[in-house]
């Protein structure tokens, strides 16, 4: 099952409280409602394990996709486009990484 890993920091002028409220109330329910998605999680990243250094990114998203063709179709929907616009107001240069699960 393909997964999209999104790594990002918030823009300097973005509020953590506002982002997390939006993610919980709008983004997560919208993405989870898409037929092409098995699961969607937003993770707040902390310290690098075994150190007192923060992770290089504040947040990660895991988007588990059950059908890539349907996923790309879903990306064009009005709800997803509105969410993407809002996400881009919060996120500073997010990295979208396509990953494949190698677990048996």
MODELLER restraints for C-alpha pairs under 7 A, 6 or more apart:
rsr = mdl.restraints
at = mdl.atoms
rsr.add(forms.Gaussian(group=physical.xy_distance, feature=features.Distance(at['CA:1:A'], at['CA:64:A']), mean=6.96, stdev=0.5))
rsr.add(forms.Gaussian(group=physical.xy_distance, feature=features.Distance(at['CA:1:A'], at['CA:65:A']), mean=6.36, stdev=0.5))
rsr.add(forms.Gaussian(group=physical.xy_distance, feature=features.Distance(at['CA:1:A'], at['CA:66:A']), mean=6.13, stdev=0.5))
rsr.add(forms.Gaussian(group=physical.xy_distance, feature=features.Distance(at['CA:1:A'], at['CA:100:A']), mean=6.32, stdev=0.5))
rsr.add(forms.Gaussian(group=physical.xy_distance, feature=features.Distance(at['CA:1:A'], at['CA:101:A']), mean=6.11, stdev=0.5))
rsr.add(forms.Gaussian(group=physical.xy_distance, feature=features.Distance(at['CA:2:A'], at['CA:64:A']), mean=6.23, stdev=0.5))
rsr.add(forms.Gaussian(group=physical.xy_distance, feature=features.Distance(at['CA:2:A'], at['CA:65:A']), mean=5.51, stdev=0.5))
rsr.add(forms.Gaussian(group=physical.xy_distance, feature=features.Distance(at['CA:2:A'], at['CA:99:A']), mean=5.83, stdev=0.5))
rsr.add(forms.Gaussian(group=physical.xy_distance, feature=features.Distance(at['CA:2:A'], at['CA:100:A']), mean=4.78, stdev=0.5))
rsr.add(forms.Gaussian(group=physical.xy_distance, feature=features.Distance(at['CA:2:A'], at['CA:101:A']), mean=6.61, stdev=0.5))
rsr.add(forms.Gaussian(group=physical.xy_distance, feature=features.Distance(at['CA:3:A'], at['CA:62:A']), mean=6.61, stdev=0.5))
rsr.add(forms.Gaussian(group=physical.xy_distance, feature=features.Distance(at['CA:3:A'], at['CA:63:A']), mean=5.37, stdev=0.5))
rsr.add(forms.Gaussian(group=physical.xy_distance, feature=features.Distance(at['CA:3:A'], at['CA:64:A']), mean=4.47, stdev=0.5))
rsr.add(forms.Gaussian(group=physical.xy_distance, feature=features.Distance(at['CA:3:A'], at['CA:65:A']), mean=5.77, stdev=0.5))
rsr.add(forms.Gaussian(group=physical.xy_distance, feature=features.Distance(at['CA:3:A'], at['CA:98:A']), mean=5.97, stdev=0.5))
rsr.add(forms.Gaussian(group=physical.xy_distance, feature=features.Distance(at['CA:3:A'], at['CA:99:A']), mean=5.13, stdev=0.5))
rsr.add(forms.Gaussian(group=physical.xy_distance, feature=features.Distance(at['CA:3:A'], at['CA:100:A']), mean=6.16, stdev=0.5))
rsr.add(forms.Gaussian(group=physical.xy_distance, feature=features.Distance(at['CA:4:A'], at['CA:62:A']), mean=5.87, stdev=0.5))
rsr.add(forms.Gaussian(group=physical.xy_distance, feature=features.Distance(at['CA:4:A'], at['CA:63:A']), mean=5.02, stdev=0.5))
rsr.add(forms.Gaussian(group=physical.xy_distance, feature=features.Distance(at['CA:4:A'], at['CA:64:A']), mean=6.63, stdev=0.5))
rsr.add(forms.Gaussian(group=physical.xy_distance, feature=features.Distance(at['CA:4:A'], at['CA:96:A']), mean=6.44, stdev=0.5))
rsr.add(forms.Gaussian(group=physical.xy_distance, feature=features.Distance(at['CA:4:A'], at['CA:97:A']), mean=5.51, stdev=0.5))
rsr.add(forms.Gaussian(group=physical.xy_distance, feature=features.Distance(at['CA:4:A'], at['CA:98:A']), mean=4.63, stdev=0.5))
rsr.add(forms.Gaussian(group=physical.xy_distance, feature=features.Distance(at['CA:4:A'], at['CA:99:A']), mean=5.98, stdev=0.5))
rsr.add(forms.Gaussian(group=physical.xy_distance, feature=features.Distance(at['CA:5:A'], at['CA:60:A']), mean=6.84, stdev=0.5))
rsr.add(forms.Gaussian(group=physical.xy_distance, feature=features.Distance(at['CA:5:A'], at['CA:61:A']), mean=5.66, stdev=0.5))
rsr.add(forms.Gaussian(group=physical.xy_distance, feature=features.Distance(at['CA:5:A'], at['CA:62:A']), mean=4.93, stdev=0.5))
rsr.add(forms.Gaussian(group=physical.xy_distance, feature=features.Distance(at['CA:5:A'], at['CA:63:A']), mean=6.55, stdev=0.5))
rsr.add(forms.Gaussian(group=physical.xy_distance, feature=features.Distance(at['CA:5:A'], at['CA:96:A']), mean=5.85, stdev=0.5))
rsr.add(forms.Gaussian(group=physical.xy_distance, feature=features.Distance(at['CA:5:A'], at['CA:97:A']), mean=5.04, stdev=0.5))
rsr.add(forms.Gaussian(group=physical.xy_distance, feature=features.Distance(at['CA:5:A'], at['CA:98:A']), mean=6.39, stdev=0.5))
rsr.add(forms.Gaussian(group=physical.xy_distance, feature=features.Distance(at['CA:6:A'], at['CA:60:A']), mean=5.36, stdev=0.5))
rsr.add(forms.Gaussian(group=physical.xy_distance, feature=features.Distance(at['CA:6:A'], at['CA:61:A']), mean=4.89, stdev=0.5))
rsr.add(forms.Gaussian(group=physical.xy_distance, feature=features.Distance(at['CA:6:A'], at['CA:62:A']), mean=6.63, stdev=0.5))
rsr.add(forms.Gaussian(group=physical.xy_distance, feature=features.Distance(at['CA:6:A'], at['CA:94:A']), mean=6.48, stdev=0.5))
rsr.add(forms.Gaussian(group=physical.xy_distance, feature=features.Distance(at['CA:6:A'], at['CA:95:A']), mean=5.41, stdev=0.5))
rsr.add(forms.Gaussian(group=physical.xy_distance, feature=features.Distance(at['CA:6:A'], at['CA:96:A']), mean=4.60, stdev=0.5))
rsr.add(forms.Gaussian(group=physical.xy_distance, feature=features.Distance(at['CA:6:A'], at['CA:97:A']), mean=6.22, stdev=0.5))
rsr.add(forms.Gaussian(group=physical.xy_distance, feature=features.Distance(at['CA:7:A'], at['CA:57:A']), mean=6.30, stdev=0.5))
rsr.add(forms.Gaussian(group=physical.xy_distance, feature=features.Distance(at['CA:7:A'], at['CA:59:A']), mean=6.00, stdev=0.5))
rsr.add(forms.Gaussian(group=physical.xy_distance, feature=features.Distance(at['CA:7:A'], at['CA:60:A']), mean=4.61, stdev=0.5))
rsr.add(forms.Gaussian(group=physical.xy_distance, feature=features.Distance(at['CA:7:A'], at['CA:61:A']), mean=6.69, stdev=0.5))
rsr.add(forms.Gaussian(group=physical.xy_distance, feature=features.Distance(at['CA:7:A'], at['CA:94:A']), mean=5.67, stdev=0.5))
rsr.add(forms.Gaussian(group=physical.xy_distance, feature=features.Distance(at['CA:7:A'], at['CA:95:A']), mean=5.21, stdev=0.5))
rsr.add(forms.Gaussian(group=physical.xy_distance, feature=features.Distance(at['CA:7:A'], at['CA:96:A']), mean=6.85, stdev=0.5))
rsr.add(forms.Gaussian(group=physical.xy_distance, feature=features.Distance(at['CA:8:A'], at['CA:57:A']), mean=5.44, stdev=0.5))
rsr.add(forms.Gaussian(group=physical.xy_distance, feature=features.Distance(at['CA:8:A'], at['CA:58:A']), mean=6.27, stdev=0.5))
rsr.add(forms.Gaussian(group=physical.xy_distance, feature=features.Distance(at['CA:8:A'], at['CA:59:A']), mean=5.52, stdev=0.5))
rsr.add(forms.Gaussian(group=physical.xy_distance, feature=features.Distance(at['CA:8:A'], at['CA:60:A']), mean=6.46, stdev=0.5))
rsr.add(forms.Gaussian(group=physical.xy_distance, feature=features.Distance(at['CA:8:A'], at['CA:91:A']), mean=6.15, stdev=0.5))
rsr.add(forms.Gaussian(group=physical.xy_distance, feature=features.Distance(at['CA:8:A'], at['CA:92:A']), mean=6.37, stdev=0.5))
rsr.add(forms.Gaussian(group=physical.xy_distance, feature=features.Distance(at['CA:8:A'], at['CA:93:A']), mean=6.70, stdev=0.5))
rsr.add(forms.Gaussian(group=physical.xy_distance, feature=features.Distance(at['CA:8:A'], at['CA:94:A']), mean=4.51, stdev=0.5))
rsr.add(forms.Gaussian(group=physical.xy_distance, feature=features.Distance(at['CA:8:A'], at['CA:95:A']), mean=6.47, stdev=0.5))
rsr.add(forms.Gaussian(group=physical.xy_distance, feature=features.Distance(at['CA:9:A'], at['CA:57:A']), mean=5.30, stdev=0.5))
rsr.add(forms.Gaussian(group=physical.xy_distance, feature=features.Distance(at['CA:9:A'], at['CA:58:A']), mean=4.95, stdev=0.5))
rsr.add(forms.Gaussian(group=physical.xy_distance, feature=features.Distance(at['CA:9:A'], at['CA:59:A']), mean=6.25, stdev=0.5))
rsr.add(forms.Gaussian(group=physical.xy_distance, feature=features.Distance(at['CA:9:A'], at['CA:91:A']), mean=5.91, stdev=0.5))
rsr.add(forms.Gaussian(group=physical.xy_distance, feature=features.Distance(at['CA:9:A'], at['CA:92:A']), mean=5.60, stdev=0.5))
rsr.add(forms.Gaussian(group=physical.xy_distance, feature=features.Distance(at['CA:10:A'], at['CA:90:A']), mean=5.47, stdev=0.5))
rsr.add(forms.Gaussian(group=physical.xy_distance, feature=features.Distance(at['CA:10:A'], at['CA:91:A']), mean=4.63, stdev=0.5))
rsr.add(forms.Gaussian(group=physical.xy_distance, feature=features.Distance(at['CA:10:A'], at['CA:92:A']), mean=5.38, stdev=0.5))
rsr.add(forms.Gaussian(group=physical.xy_distance, feature=features.Distance(at['CA:11:A'], at['CA:90:A']), mean=5.78, stdev=0.5))
rsr.add(forms.Gaussian(group=physical.xy_distance, feature=features.Distance(at['CA:11:A'], at['CA:91:A']), mean=5.64, stdev=0.5))
rsr.add(forms.Gaussian(group=physical.xy_distance, feature=features.Distance(at['CA:11:A'], at['CA:92:A']), mean=4.82, stdev=0.5))
rsr.add(forms.Gaussian(group=physical.xy_distance, feature=features.Distance(at['CA:14:A'], at['CA:90:A']), mean=5.57, stdev=0.5))
rsr.add(forms.Gaussian(group=physical.xy_distance, feature=features.Distance(at['CA:19:A'], at['CA:90:A']), mean=6.61, stdev=0.5))
rsr.add(forms.Gaussian(group=physical.xy_distance, feature=features.Distance(at['CA:27:A'], at['CA:83:A']), mean=6.35, stdev=0.5))
rsr.add(forms.Gaussian(group=physical.xy_distance, feature=features.Distance(at['CA:28:A'], at['CA:40:A']), mean=6.79, stdev=0.5))
rsr.add(forms.Gaussian(group=physical.xy_distance, feature=features.Distance(at['CA:31:A'], at['CA:40:A']), mean=6.76, stdev=0.5))
rsr.add(forms.Gaussian(group=physical.xy_distance, feature=features.Distance(at['CA:32:A'], at['CA:39:A']), mean=6.18, stdev=0.5))
rsr.add(forms.Gaussian(group=physical.xy_distance, feature=features.Distance(at['CA:32:A'], at['CA:40:A']), mean=5.93, stdev=0.5))
rsr.add(forms.Gaussian(group=physical.xy_distance, feature=features.Distance(at['CA:34:A'], at['CA:74:A']), mean=6.97, stdev=0.5))
rsr.add(forms.Gaussian(group=physical.xy_distance, feature=features.Distance(at['CA:36:A'], at['CA:65:A']), mean=5.77, stdev=0.5))
rsr.add(forms.Gaussian(group=physical.xy_distance, feature=features.Distance(at['CA:36:A'], at['CA:66:A']), mean=5.41, stdev=0.5))
rsr.add(forms.Gaussian(group=physical.xy_distance, feature=features.Distance(at['CA:36:A'], at['CA:67:A']), mean=5.37, stdev=0.5))
rsr.add(forms.Gaussian(group=physical.xy_distance, feature=features.Distance(at['CA:36:A'], at['CA:70:A']), mean=5.48, stdev=0.5))
rsr.add(forms.Gaussian(group=physical.xy_distance, feature=features.Distance(at['CA:36:A'], at['CA:71:A']), mean=5.02, stdev=0.5))
rsr.add(forms.Gaussian(group=physical.xy_distance, feature=features.Distance(at['CA:37:A'], at['CA:64:A']), mean=5.78, stdev=0.5))
rsr.add(forms.Gaussian(group=physical.xy_distance, feature=features.Distance(at['CA:37:A'], at['CA:65:A']), mean=4.61, stdev=0.5))
rsr.add(forms.Gaussian(group=physical.xy_distance, feature=features.Distance(at['CA:37:A'], at['CA:66:A']), mean=5.75, stdev=0.5))
rsr.add(forms.Gaussian(group=physical.xy_distance, feature=features.Distance(at['CA:38:A'], at['CA:64:A']), mean=5.37, stdev=0.5))
rsr.add(forms.Gaussian(group=physical.xy_distance, feature=features.Distance(at['CA:38:A'], at['CA:65:A']), mean=5.77, stdev=0.5))
rsr.add(forms.Gaussian(group=physical.xy_distance, feature=features.Distance(at['CA:38:A'], at['CA:66:A']), mean=5.99, stdev=0.5))
rsr.add(forms.Gaussian(group=physical.xy_distance, feature=features.Distance(at['CA:39:A'], at['CA:63:A']), mean=6.08, stdev=0.5))
rsr.add(forms.Gaussian(group=physical.xy_distance, feature=features.Distance(at['CA:39:A'], at['CA:64:A']), mean=5.13, stdev=0.5))
rsr.add(forms.Gaussian(group=physical.xy_distance, feature=features.Distance(at['CA:40:A'], at['CA:62:A']), mean=5.60, stdev=0.5))
rsr.add(forms.Gaussian(group=physical.xy_distance, feature=features.Distance(at['CA:40:A'], at['CA:63:A']), mean=4.61, stdev=0.5))
rsr.add(forms.Gaussian(group=physical.xy_distance, feature=features.Distance(at['CA:40:A'], at['CA:64:A']), mean=6.25, stdev=0.5))
rsr.add(forms.Gaussian(group=physical.xy_distance, feature=features.Distance(at['CA:41:A'], at['CA:61:A']), mean=5.56, stdev=0.5))
rsr.add(forms.Gaussian(group=physical.xy_distance, feature=features.Distance(at['CA:41:A'], at['CA:62:A']), mean=5.22, stdev=0.5))
rsr.add(forms.Gaussian(group=physical.xy_distance, feature=features.Distance(at['CA:41:A'], at['CA:63:A']), mean=6.71, stdev=0.5))
rsr.add(forms.Gaussian(group=physical.xy_distance, feature=features.Distance(at['CA:42:A'], at['CA:60:A']), mean=5.91, stdev=0.5))
rsr.add(forms.Gaussian(group=physical.xy_distance, feature=features.Distance(at['CA:42:A'], at['CA:61:A']), mean=4.46, stdev=0.5))
rsr.add(forms.Gaussian(group=physical.xy_distance, feature=features.Distance(at['CA:42:A'], at['CA:62:A']), mean=6.61, stdev=0.5))
rsr.add(forms.Gaussian(group=physical.xy_distance, feature=features.Distance(at['CA:43:A'], at['CA:59:A']), mean=5.54, stdev=0.5))
rsr.add(forms.Gaussian(group=physical.xy_distance, feature=features.Distance(at['CA:43:A'], at['CA:60:A']), mean=5.11, stdev=0.5))
rsr.add(forms.Gaussian(group=physical.xy_distance, feature=features.Distance(at['CA:43:A'], at['CA:61:A']), mean=6.06, stdev=0.5))
rsr.add(forms.Gaussian(group=physical.xy_distance, feature=features.Distance(at['CA:44:A'], at['CA:58:A']), mean=6.01, stdev=0.5))
rsr.add(forms.Gaussian(group=physical.xy_distance, feature=features.Distance(at['CA:44:A'], at['CA:59:A']), mean=4.64, stdev=0.5))
rsr.add(forms.Gaussian(group=physical.xy_distance, feature=features.Distance(at['CA:44:A'], at['CA:60:A']), mean=6.63, stdev=0.5))
rsr.add(forms.Gaussian(group=physical.xy_distance, feature=features.Distance(at['CA:45:A'], at['CA:55:A']), mean=6.46, stdev=0.5))
rsr.add(forms.Gaussian(group=physical.xy_distance, feature=features.Distance(at['CA:45:A'], at['CA:57:A']), mean=6.82, stdev=0.5))
rsr.add(forms.Gaussian(group=physical.xy_distance, feature=features.Distance(at['CA:45:A'], at['CA:58:A']), mean=5.15, stdev=0.5))
rsr.add(forms.Gaussian(group=physical.xy_distance, feature=features.Distance(at['CA:45:A'], at['CA:59:A']), mean=5.28, stdev=0.5))
rsr.add(forms.Gaussian(group=physical.xy_distance, feature=features.Distance(at['CA:45:A'], at['CA:60:A']), mean=6.96, stdev=0.5))
rsr.add(forms.Gaussian(group=physical.xy_distance, feature=features.Distance(at['CA:46:A'], at['CA:54:A']), mean=5.88, stdev=0.5))
rsr.add(forms.Gaussian(group=physical.xy_distance, feature=features.Distance(at['CA:46:A'], at['CA:55:A']), mean=5.91, stdev=0.5))
rsr.add(forms.Gaussian(group=physical.xy_distance, feature=features.Distance(at['CA:47:A'], at['CA:53:A']), mean=5.53, stdev=0.5))
rsr.add(forms.Gaussian(group=physical.xy_distance, feature=features.Distance(at['CA:47:A'], at['CA:54:A']), mean=4.16, stdev=0.5))
rsr.add(forms.Gaussian(group=physical.xy_distance, feature=features.Distance(at['CA:47:A'], at['CA:55:A']), mean=5.31, stdev=0.5))
rsr.add(forms.Gaussian(group=physical.xy_distance, feature=features.Distance(at['CA:48:A'], at['CA:54:A']), mean=5.70, stdev=0.5))
rsr.add(forms.Gaussian(group=physical.xy_distance, feature=features.Distance(at['CA:48:A'], at['CA:55:A']), mean=5.29, stdev=0.5))
rsr.add(forms.Gaussian(group=physical.xy_distance, feature=features.Distance(at['CA:65:A'], at['CA:71:A']), mean=6.97, stdev=0.5))
rsr.add(forms.Gaussian(group=physical.xy_distance, feature=features.Distance(at['CA:75:A'], at['CA:81:A']), mean=6.79, stdev=0.5))
